[in-house]
Amino acid sequence: MDINRLRQIKEETFKSVGNRATHSALTGMNYDRQVLVCGSTGCSSNNSQKIRQRLAELVAERGLDRVHVGQTGCFGLCAAGPVVVVYPDGTFYSHVKPEDAEEIVDSHLVNNVEVQRLLYVDADGKTKPFDEIESYCRQLRHALRNCGVIDPENIDEYIARDGYFALYKALTEMSRDEVIDTVTASGLRGRGGAGFLTGRKWKFTKEAQGDKKFVCCNADEGDPGAFMDRSVLEGDPHCVIEAMEIAAYAVGADQGYVYVRAEYPIAVQRLAIAIEQARNYGLLGKNIFGTDFSFDLEIRLGAGAFVCGEETALMTSIEGHRGEPRPRPPFPAEKGLFGKPTLLNNVETYANVAQIILNGAESYNTIGTERSKGTKVFALGGKINNTGLVEIPMGTTLKEIIYDIGGGIPNGKKFKAAQTGGPSGGCIPASYQDIPIDYESLASIGSMMGSGGLIVLDEDNCMVDIAKFYLQFTVDESCGKCTPCRIGTRRLYEMLCKVTDGKATLEDLDKMEQLCYYIKDNSLCGLGQSAPNPVLSTLKYFREEYIAHIVEKRCPAGVCKALLKYEIDPSKCKGCTLCARNCPVGAIDGAVREPHRIDPDKCIKCGLCASNCRFGAIVKA
């Protein structure tokens, strides 16, 4: 592959890709219309591949030669999936089913009439083109720039969007130091959680002494509710490959590994396709772009251990051993994979690199805050209307994310807290909803950025139960190598169970805090050191809920079963007997057309009575 061939591919393919990116018809286009179906995990699990196949069959049957049907990565609005977008119209169809394909083809593609019932309805109740939907207008897609635009299994479409031009620039116009200086000047920080300056890490690896060096990508992504890295690999795998090559050139490596969990089959498949395509084009392998730089890449599958997201445990796993962390120092930049200097970044970090090299550091560091540059991708989930993937400039407030992008809390409920950083993070109370989302601001209130999971909680969530959920996850995922994490997190979890069972004392809260700090100070790796964060943050901001469980033997949110009691309001009960007939343990009695009663000694608190009552007579007490 030489630069002239790369430019030729870009020019030829842009005629197909250009109108997707610009949402407007351009002269010389290969197609009048292009229909893109989301092929990400979320939409694929709802038959999006069948939708695409049926659309393609119908387009061929109707003889629509100037219509192209293809697949693409995640559009972000996962709650609206399966998603189909028609370009250059920008028509955004949501909740599409395979049986809707014929109507889309005949009405829209043949007769130019949009299918109104399938159009996405925005927060203001109006249907809009894709690029005018409010949640998109408030985002800035850098890492996700190609997701929803290109076919991730077509390298030509990546090239049409300036793919591999940054690699060419780095190899032919920049020294290794200049590449590192550019990444450093951009202010890019690691998106895996710690926020370490990317350029500094690259410099440490370059300066390390070793006859062999490696570049690795952490695509393990084990946080509950997080799917940012998965979506990048599914929608734009070449951006990671190109960035790893740039990094390898900068630090002096010739071999790379992508460590990705086996539970991500679509991401693994598309990454494997992308690697093979890059090899066939001469963009991986020997003497890339005719230079003396050579680099190749392999995939290593993880078995789902959360601890393998920690850098030293990840490298131990790649080596073929049980995934357990190693003491640091020495750090991986000095002694990493197979004892050699190793650079490790996560998927989202790499997804920003090519644009920084291609457009310069200044184009990137003008976005964000003084110390947190660029954008951040979040997997937005929980009690939120627009669940999905969002990318926002650093410094955007939590309130903007929840209400302007996320569409607010369903069912008129009140926003209570947001959990960021997964099991290593903390809970941000509603009183801090105006806080800007950046590394320093989150750390100042006891939370952390983490890899990018953002779980929204409403008034029906019990904060003690939330802390217990994350502690249970950590207990299950601890590798067991060090005692503070192996035993300490289990004891902490048992204390939380005492609280939710109504058996704890106020003295137990003091013991919990003491144990939290002991675990933080003495655990071997970041998993153990950060495991107490959900407990500490909920104790800090929601201590009154802990006290209610302990002193009043009451769960304010009505979640903790041991403290829950169901009662029947006699003024509302009609005596229909529906609750009694559905009670699995016979805890409800009463005559027909007479108020019924629940026997608290028999009640197992399953909630079936309340869910079956049509008169709202059964309430949690």
N, C-alpha and C positions, 0 to 999 in steps of 0.2 A: 504493500500500500504506500503510495506517495501522496503528496499534498494535492497534486492536480487531480488524481483520481478521487480523493476525498471531496474536493470542491465539485467535481462532476456529479457525484452521488447526491450531494446536498442540493444542487441545482435541479436535478431531475426529480428527486423525491419531494422537494418543497412544493412542487405543483400538486401533490396529493395532500401534504400535511399543512400547507400554509393557511388554507381557509378554516382549518380547525382552530389554529392558534389565534387567528385574527377575527373569527366569526363573521367574515365578510368574503364575498366572492372576489377572486383575483383573476386577472387575465391569464390564459394558458393553463388553467386548471385541468387535471385529468378527469375530474368528476364534477357533475353539477351538484350532487349531494353526497354526503357521507354520513352513514348511520353508525355510531359507535355505541357498543354495549359494554357496560362495566364488567370486567372479568376478574375483579378482586374476590377475595375469599367470601366476604359478606354477601355480595350479589350472586356469586357462583353457587353458594349454598341455597339460594332461592331460584335456581334454574336459569340463571342468566346465559349459560352456554347453550341451553335448549332454545332460549329466545333468539340468540344470535344465529343459530343454525336454521331456525324456522324463517327468520327474516331473509337470510341469504337464499334459501330455497324459493321463497315467494318472489324476491327481486329477480331471480333467474327465470322463474316461470312467467313473469310479466314482461320479460324482455327489457328490463331497465338497465341498459348497458352503462348509463352515465351515473349510476348509483353504486356506491361502494359500501359494503357492510363489513365492519371490523370490530375488534375488541380493543379495550384500553384499560388503564389502571383506575384506581379509586378516585371518584369525583369529590369525595368528602362527605356528602350528605347520605351517610349509610342508613339513616332512618327512613329514607325515601326509596331505598332499593327494592327490587332491581331497577337500575337506571338505564335509560336509553336516551342519547342525545343526537339530534339531527343537525348537521352543519351544512351550509353556513348559516342556516336559520337561527341556530342557538336554541332550538326547541328542546325543552327538558321534560322528558316523560318519566314519571315515578310510579313505583309499585306495579311495574309491568309484569304480565304473565305471558307464558308461551302462546296462549289462545288469543292474546291481544295483537300478535304480530300481523295477522292478516288485515286488521282494521288500520294499523299504522301504515302498511304498504299501500293499501287501496285508497284510503282517505288522504293521507299526507303526501306520499311519494308519487302517487298517480294523479290525484285530483287537487293537490295543493291545499288541502283543508286539514288543519291540525285536529287531532283527536282530543277534544276539550276535556273529556272525563279523565284522561291520563296526565294532563298537564300538572306540573308541580305548582301548588298554591303557596305563595309566600306569606310571611307573617301578617301582612296587611290585607290578606284575602284576595290578592290579585295574582294572575298567572303572568310570568315574565320570562324573557329569554335567559339562558343560562348565566350570562355574564352580568345580568342585572339583579339576580337574586341577592337579597340584602346580606345574607351571611357570607356570600362570596365577595361582595363589594368591600367588606370590612377586613378582608384577609390580604396577605401579601405572600404569594406562593413562589418561594425560591427553591427550597428542597423538593417541593412537589410540583415544580414548574412543568414537568412533562406528564405527570399523572392526569389522566383524563384527556390527553392531547395525542399521544403517540400509541402505536401498537408495541407493547413491551417485547414482543417476540420478533420484531423487525428492526435490525440494526440500521437499515437505511433511514428509517424514520427518526431514529436518534441522531444520526448524522445530519439530517435535514434541520434539526434544531441546534446546530453548532456542535454536535457531539464529536468528540475526539480532536477538535481544533485546539482546545486548551492543552491537551497532551502534546500536540505538535508544537505549540508555542513554547511550552516548557522545555522540550527536548532540543529544539533548534535555535531558540532565541534567548534562553535564560540559563544561568548557571545554577547549580544546586543551591548555593547560598541565596541567590536571588529568589528562587521559588520559596524557600523557607522564610525569607524576609517579607515576601508578599503575603504569605499566609499569616505571619505574625502581625504585620501592619493592619491586616483586615480586622483583627480583634476576635477572630473565630475562636470559640471555646468548645471543649468537648461536650457533645450533646448526650453523652451516656449518663450524666448525673452529677459528676464532680465539678464540671465546668473548668477543667484545667486548660490553660492556653494551648491551642493546637500547635501553633508555630514553635512554641518552646519545647513541647514534647518531641517534635520533629528534629529540632536542633540537638537535643540531648542524644537522640538515636544516631544522628549523623556523626556526632563527635565521639561516640563510643567506639572502642577498639574491638575489631573482630574480623575474622576472615570470611564470615558469612553473616548476612543480616536478613531479617524477615519483616514483612508487612502483613498485619492481620486485620480482619474486620470482625467486630463483635456484632453479630446479628442474632444473638441468643434471645434477647427481649423477653424476660420472664415475669415482668410485673403484671399482676392481675389487671385486666382491662386495657392493657397497652398493645397497640398494633401499628405504631408509626413506622418502625423499621420494616415490618412485614409489607406494609403498603408500598413503601419505596421500592423494595425488591420486586414486588409484583407488578408495579407500574413503570419503573424506570431502572432496570438492573444495570444498564450500561453506565449510568452516572457513577455508580459505586466502583465499577471496574476501572473506568478512566481515572477516577480520583486515586485509587490505590496504586495505579501505575505512576501517577505524578508523585505520590508520596514515596514510592520505591525509588524513583529517580533521585529525589531530594535527599534521601537518607543513605542511598547506596545499597539497596536490596535488589535481589533478582527473583525472589520467590514470595508468593503471597498465599494466604489461606483466608477463606470466609467461613466463619463458624456460625452455622445457622441451625436452629432447632428443627428436628425432623417433623414436628407437628405443623410445619409450614410447607406443605407439599407443593402448593402453587408457586410460592416464592423460590423454593429449591429448583423446581422444574424450569422456571423462567431464567433464573440465574445460570443454570447449566446451559440452556440454549444460548444465552448471551455470551458466555465464555467461549463456546464452540464457534459462534459467529465471529467473535473478535479474533480468534485464532485463524479462522479461514481467511479473514481480511488482512492478516499480518499485523493486527493491532495488539496481539499478544504473541509472545514467542521471542525469536532471535532478531536482533538488529531492527527494532521498531522504527519506522519512518527512515530507514537507511542509516540510522545512527549506531553507535556501539552499545546502546542500551538494550538489554534483554530482560524480559520479565514474563513469568507465567503464574497461573492462579489455579488453586484447587479449592473444592468445597469439602468441609468437614461437618458432619451431622452431629448435633447434640441430642441427648436422650431426654431433655426436658428438665435437667437439674437447675434450679434457680441459682445455685452457687456458681455455676459455670459462666454466669454473667460477670463475675469478678475476674479481672484480667489474668491473674496468675493461675486460677483454677481453670480458666478457659484454655490457657496454653498447656497445662498439664493434661487436659482432656485431649487436645489435638495430638499430643505425644503418645496417646494410647493408654494413659493411666487413668485411675479413678479421679474424677474432678474434685480436687481439694486445693485450697489456697496455699501459697508459700509465704513465708515471712518476707517482709520488705523493710529496708534494703537487703540485697540489691534489687533495684527496680528493673522492669522488663527492658527499658531502653539500654541498660547495661548488660543484663543477663536474663533473657526471656526464653523464647521457644528454643528447645534443644540446647539451652545454655548460651544462645547467641543473642546479640542485641536485636530487639524486636520493637516495632512500632505497632500500637494497637489503637484504633479509633472505632467508633460505632458507625452504623449505617448513615444516620442523619448527618453526622459530622462530615463524612465523605461526600454526601450529596451536595454540600455547599462548595466544595473545593474547586471544581472545574470552572464555575462561574467567577470565582475570585481570581483565578489565574487568567481567565479570558478577558475579564472586564476591569481588572485592577482592584487593589485593596480599597481604594476610596469609594468605589461603587457599593461596597458591602458595608464598610464601617460608618457610613452615614445613616444606616438603619439601626434602630435600637437605642439603647441608653449609653451613657459614658463608659461603663464597664461591662455591659452585656450587649454585644453587637449582633446585628442581624435579626433573623426570625427564629421562631421556635414552633415545631409541630407538636400538637397535642392530640391525644385520643380522648375525645370528650364523651363521657358516659355517665351513667347513673340517672338521677332524677332531672332530666333535661329534655326539652322537646327535640332539638336537632342533634341527636347522637351522631358521632362520626369523627372525621379527621379535619382538623383546622390548623392553619399556619398563620401566625400573627407576628408583627414586629415586637421585639423585646420592649417592655415598658407599657404594653397594652394592659389595662386594668382587668382584674378578675371580673368586675361587674360587666365590662364590655363583652368579655368572652361569654359570660352566662346569658346575658339578656340580648345583646345586639347580634351575636353570632350564634349562640346556642338556642335562642328563641324563648328563653325563660323556663320556669318550672311548670310541669304539667299540672292540670287539675286545680289550678289556683292555689297551690300550696306555697308556703314560705320557704325561701332559701335559708338553709341553716348553716352549711359548711361546705367546703370543697377539700377533697383529699388529693394532694399532689405527691408525686414521688413514689407511689406504690408502697410496699412494705417498709421501705427505707424513709418514707416521707412523713408528713404531718398533716393535720387538719387545720384549715384556715376558717375561722368563724366568719359569719356574715358581717360582723362589725369591721372586718378588714377587706370588704369587697372592693374598696377603691384603691387597694394596694397595686402598684405596677408589678407585672410578672417579669422578674429578672432574678438573676442568681442572688444578688445581695439582699434584695427586698424580702425574698422568701426565707432566706437564712436568718434574717433579723427577727422573724416572728416564729422561728422554730420549725419551719417546714423546709422543703428543698425542691428544686426543679425536677430532679430525677430524670428518667429517660423521656417522660412526657405524658404519663397517664394523668388525667384530671377527672376525678369522680365527683359529681355533684350530689349533695345530700340535702334532703328537705326535712320538714318538721316531723315526719314519720320515722326518721332514722334515729336509733339510739346510739349515742357516741361511745358508750362503753362497749356495746356490741360490735361497733366498727373496729375499735382498738383490738378487741378479742379476735375478730376475723383475721386481721393482719398478723397478729401474734401466732395464731394457729397455723397460718401459712408459713411463717418463718420457722416455727418448730418443725413442721413437716419437711422443710427444705434445708434445714441446717445439715451440713456435711458431717458434723460430729467430731471434727478434728480437734477443736479446742473446747475446754470445759465451760468457760463463761457463756458461750453461745449454746452448746449442746444441752447443758443442764439449766443454765440461767434463764433462757427463754421459756423452757418448759415450766419452771417454777413461777415465772411471771404470768404465764398463761393460766396456771392453776389459781393464782391470786385473782385474776380477772374473772374466772369462773365462779369463785366465791362471791364476788360482787354481784354478778348477774343472777346468782342463785339466792341472793339475799342473806348470805351467811357471813359476810365480811364485817370487819369492824373498822372504825376510823383509823386505828393504829395500823391497819393493813395498808392504808394509802401511803403512809410514811415509809413502810417497808418496801412497797412497790417502787417508790421513787428512788430509794437507796439502791435497790437491785437494778433499776434501769441504768443508773450512772455507773454501777460496777460493770455491767455488761458492756456499756459503751467504752469504758476505759481499758478493758482487759481482753476483749475479743480479738482474734487473729486478723480477720479481714473485715471489709466494709459491710458485709451482710450482717454480722453480729454487732458491729459497732453502731449501726444505724437501726437495728431491729427495735429498740425501745422507743423510737421517735413517735410512732402513732399513739403510744401510751402517754408519753410525756406531753405531747401537744394537746391531747384530750383532757388530761389532768389540769393543764394550765388554763385552757379556755372553757372547759365544760365540767369543772369540778363539782358544780351543783348537781349534775346528773349522777355522778358517783355517790355523792352524799344522799341523794334521794333513794338510791338503791340500797344503801347501807342503813340509814337512819329510818326512813319512812317505809322501807320494804316495798318500794314502788318504782316501776320503770316509767318515767314521764312520757316516753314515746309509745309505750304499750307493745314493746317488742320482746322483752325477756320473759319467756314462758313461765319460769318459776315464780315470777312476781305478778303474773297476769291473772285477772279474774273476769269472767264474763257474767253480766247481770242482765235480766230482762226488765224493761221498763213496763210496769203493768198498765200504764196509761196508753201505751202504744200497742201492746200485744193484743191481737184479735182472736187468739186461740185457734189459729188455723192448723196447728199441730205439725207444720212443715219442719220446724226445728227439731222437734222430738223424733220425727220419722227419719231424720238425717243424722241424728246423733249416734256415733258408732258404739258408745258405751252405755247408752240408756240413762244419761245423766239429767234428762229433762222430763218433767212430768206436768200434768195439768189436764183439765177437762176441755172438751171441744167448746170453742167460743168463750173460754175463760182464760184469764192471764196464766201463763205458764211460769215454771220456776226451774232454775238450774241448781243441781246439787253440787256444791263446790268440792266435796270429797270425791265424787265420781268423775268430775270434769277433767279431761286430759288437755284442755285448752287448744284443741285443734283448729277452732275457728269456723268449722262447718256451719254451725248454727247461725252465726252472724252473716256469713256469706249467702245463706239461703233465705234469711228473713227479708220479706218484701216490704216490711213496714218500718224498718230502722229501729226495731224495739230492743235489739240486743246490742249492748255496748260493752267496751272494755272498761274495767274499773281499776 
